[in-house]
Amino acid sequence: MQKISIKKKIIKNGNDESALYYVPALSLKNSDNKVKLLVPNPNGSDVMEFNTLEEAAAAVRKAGFEFKLPDGETVEEENVEMQIKTPLQSDLERMLFEKFKSKTNDINSSIAASSISALGYLKNRDAIDIYISKLGEENEKIRTAAMDGIVAFQGAAADKLIDTLINPDWVARNSAISCLVRISEYTDIEPERILVPVINRMDDENPIVQANAILAAAKIYGNIVKRRDK
């Protein structure tokens, strides 16, 4: 595993002196291009400063690297572990979520679709609302990415998909029906719960939605029968 060297600097104040420890770091920025987080990295051009060696070592360890101590310095592993209270992954995940989210509205459909798909890797339920908002997208690539993303949440997304069945946008309604069919195949949700809302769309004003609802109702009922026969 790659190591990050922790540097030591002596600060003098009259007859007193204290040590300051620092490590190279990368700057992660939010959508406003403002620094949101510094992360230890051997190739970083910024610097993180720490008052104790244990804090510096813990920060390096959180970032996924091993540390190289200054010459003549030692540190107790237990003291390093005590400094690791909140995993850095949580900060990185928030940073990535906001970054991906900001790109979901990009004018380039490929970038928007990729960002929507990327959100799925974080498994953050806050992404469900983003997926819902994209179910009525005219661009098929964006719409498909949103559908795949929300289906991955299975039963956790069912209520919001059911609510979307009365969305004024027929494309959104149609997408929600297709998602509910796919969700009905999973075991974490009872198909009966979503069957009736789909049946109600069999009288939809839009013939495409009607046709999709008819076939969807049959498939969902088929999943009910399969589960009953197990």
N, C-alpha and C positions, 0 to 999 in steps of 0.2 A: 504494500500500500504506500502511496506517495506521502511524503512527509512535508510538513510546513515548519520552517525554522522560526522559533520564537526569539525575538531580539530583546535585549535588555538595555535600558538607558537609565543612568543615574542622574537624578534631579537634585541639585544642591540649593539649599536655602539657608544662607549663613553658615552656621555650624552644623545644621541638620542636613541630612540627605535621605532620599527615598528612591525606590526603584520603580520604573515604569516599563511595562512589557507590551510589545506590539507585534502584530503579525500582518502580512500582506492580505488584502481583501478585494473582492469584487463588489461593485455597487449595483444593486438591483433597483430599477426605477419603475414607478407606476406610469399610468397612461399620460400623466401631466409632465412626464420626464423629470420628476423630482425623485431624489434618492429616498427610497423607502426602507432599504435594508442593506447592511454590509455583511458579506459572507466571507469567512476566511478562505483564501484560495492561493496556492503557490504562484499563480500567474497574475494575481490581482495588482492593479496599479494604485489602489487606495490602501489605507492603513487603519487597523483597529487597535485601540489602546486599552490596556487593562492595568488595574492597580495591583493585582496579584498574579503570580505565575499560575496558580490553580485555575483562575478565571480564563486566562489565555489558553491554557491547555484544554479546558472544557469546551471552549468555543471552537477550537480546531477539531476536537473529537466530534462535536455535533455536526460539523460540516462534512464529516465523512473522511477526514484525513488523520494521520498520526502526527505527533508533534516531535520536534527536535529541540531539546532544551538548550538554553545558553550554556556556554562552557562553565563548568564548576557548579551548575545549578542542579538540584534534584527536586522531585516532587512525589508525594505519596499518591498512589493511584486512587486510594479511597477518597482523598481530598478532591481529586479531579472529578470523580463520580458524583460527589456531593454537589458540585457546581452545576451538574447537568439536571436541571429541573424541568424545563420545557423543551421538548425535542425541536430542533430547528426545522424539521419537516413541516410543522404547523405554520410557521412563518413563510416558508417557501410556497406552501400550498396556497396560502392567501394571496401571495404575490402572483403566482401563476394564474389563479382563478380570475383575479382582476385583469390581468394582462390578456388572457384568453377571451374574457367577457368583452373587453373593449374592442377586440378584433372581430366579434361576431356580426358587427354592423358595417364591416368594411365594404366599400363599393365594389371591390373585386370579389366575385362570388366564390372563387376557389379559396381565397384567404378566409372568407367568412365561414365557408363549409368546414375547412380544416380546423378553425378555431372552435366551432361547435363540436366537432368530433373530439378535439383535444380535451374539452371539458369532461368528457366521459371518463378519461383516465383518472381524474381526481375523485370521482365518486362522491361529489358534494351535492347534497340535495337542493342547494340553492340553484343549481343548474336547471332544475325542472321547470321553473318559471321561464327561463330563457328558451328552453325547448318548446314550451307551449306557445310562446310568442312567435316562433318560426314555423309553426305547423301550417300557416296560411301563406307561406312564401311562394311566389310564382316560380322562383328558380328551383328546379327539381333537385339539384345537388345540395342546396342548403336545406330544403325541406326533408330530404331523405336522411341527411345527417342528424337533423333534429328528431326525426322519428326513431332512428336507431338509438339515439342517446336516451330518449325518454323510456323506451321499451326496456332498456337495461335496468331501470329502477323498478320494474315489475309492479307489484301491488302498491308501492309507495306513490306511484304516479296515477293510480286509477281514478281517484276523486277528481283531480284536475282535468283528466282526459274526459271524464263524464260531463263535467261542466262545459267543456269545449264543444260538446255535441249541440249546444244551443248558440254557438258563436254565429254572428251574422255572416261571417265569411264562410261560404260553402266549401272552399278548399280546406280550411281549418277543420270543419266538421268532418269532412271526408278523411282527412289524415288521422283524426282522433279515432274514427271507427277502425281504420286499419291497424292502429296501434293497440286498440283494445282487443282485437282478434289475436294478435301476437301475444299479448299479456295473458290472455285466457289459457294459453298453453302451459303456463308455469304453475307450480304447485303452491305458491304462497298466496294465491287469491282464489276465491270461490267464483267460478264462471257465472253462477246465478246472479251475482252482484252486479254484473255489467250487461247481462243479457237484456233485461227490460229496457234500459236506456237506449240500447242499440235498436231494439224492436220499434221503439217510438220514432226512430229516424227512417223507418220504412215508408213513412208518409211524408218524407221531406219534400220541400218545394223544388229541390234540384234533382233531376232524374239520375245524375251520376251518383249523388249521395244515396238516393233511394236504392239503386242497384247494388251499391257497395254494402249498404245496411242489410239488404235481403240475404246476400251471400254470407255476410259476417255473422248474422244471427244464426244461420245454419251451422257455420263452423263452430261458433261458441257453444251451441247446443250439443254438437258432436263431442266437444271436449267435456261437457257435463256428463254425457253418456259414458265416455271412456273412463272418467274418474269413478263413476258409479259402479262400473263393472270390475274395477280393480279389487 
